[in-house]
Amino acid sequence: EPALKGYSASEISSSIADGTTKLLVIANNVYDVTSYMSRHPGGSTVMMNFNGRDASGAFNRTGHSTNARDIMKTLQVGTFSGGSLPVSNSNAPKLNSVANISGQRRSLMTIPLSPTSSQPGSANDAPNETPQEL
């Protein structure tokens, strides 16, 4: 069996630029799913949303049969050699929304679990207080 081609993120992007070729990355393997799109049980739109992208998370969350994994073996054209792939169109947060989520995080005061703590500032010094948002 010949060695599989290594595809960088830019090579994947160039390959799909023709609008015809459909490549997915799953578990660092590159699959040409162009000929399989119309036969995918979940529909071609599902696969199109991951064209040129890493579909590992969605693939693993969905659960696939042994038959599906056997089909994948026939579609593998290479391995992912690195670079930054775009975030998928569906089933994954956009990169900018992740930053928004982290910007909204709030901290809560922590209270020691040990009731025997007698250090200044411990829960024993203020037994009637509840955690407050900072």
N, C-alpha and C positions, 0 to 999 in steps of 0.2 A: 504494500500500500504506500503510495507516494506521500511525502510530507505535505501537510496542509499549508496553504498560503497564510501568512500573517497579514492582517488588515489593521491599519491604523485608523483612528477616527476620521482623519482627513481623506483616506482612501475610501472609506465607507461613504462619506459624504459625496465624494466625486462619483462613485459608482451609482448612486441613486439619483444623481442630478439629471439623468436622462428622462426621469419621470416614469420609466418602465420597470427598471430593476428594483426589487424589493428585498432589502437585507435587514435581518434582525440579529441582535447579539443576545445570546442566552448563555449564562454561565461561562462567559469569555470565549464562546464559540460563535462563529459567524455562519448564518444560514441564508441561502438564497431561496426565498419563499415565493418568488414570482410565479412559478408554475403551480403552486399549491393554493394560492389565495382563494380561488373560487371554490375549492373543495374543503376549506377549513370549516369545521362544524360550528364554530362561533361566528362565522361570517368573515368576509374579507375586510370589513371596516375595522374590526378588532385588530387585525394584523396590520392594516394600513396605519393605524395610530402609533405603531411602534416601528415603522419603516425608518431605518437609519439610527435606531435608538436601542438602548439596553432594555430588553423585555423580560429580564430574569425575574424581577419581583412579581410581575403580573402572571408570568408562566407558572411560577411556584405557588402563588396564591390560588390559582384556578384549579390546579390538579389536573394532571394529564395521564392517560392510560399508557400501558406498555406499548400498545399499537401506535399511539401518537409519538412516543419516544423513538420507536423504530422508524417511523416516517421521517422524523427529524434527522436521523443518521444519514438518510439518503439526500437530505437537503443541505447538509453541512458543506461549506466551501472553504472554510478557513478558521483561524483563531483570531481573537482580538488581541492586537499587539500593543494597544495603549492609546492614550489621548483622551480627550473629554468629549463624550457623547452627549447630545442634547437630552434633556429630561423628556420622558414620553408625553404624548398629548393627552393621555387619559390614565387613570388609576395611579397617579403619582403627583405629589405636590410640585408646583413650579418652583424654581429656585428662589425667585423673589418672594414667594409667599412663605417660604421657610424662614426667611429673614424677618418677615412681618410677624410670624408666630413667635419667634424668639424675642422680638422686641416688646411683646406684650406679656412676657412672663412676669410673675410677681413672686416675691419671696415671702415666706412665712417664718415667724420666729420658731425656733425649735425648742422643745421642752424635754429635758432629760427624762428617760424612762425610769430611772432608779429613784424610788421614793426616799432613799436614805441619803441623798445628796444634801450636803449642808454648805456648799460653796456659795459665796455671795452671788446673787443674780440667778440662783437656781429656782426651779419650780416651787421649792419649799418656802422661799421667801415671799411668794405671792400666790398662795394656794387658790384664791378666788378668781384669778385672772385667766382668760382664755387667750389662745394665740391671736395675734393681730396682724393684718396685712401691713407690710411696710410700704 
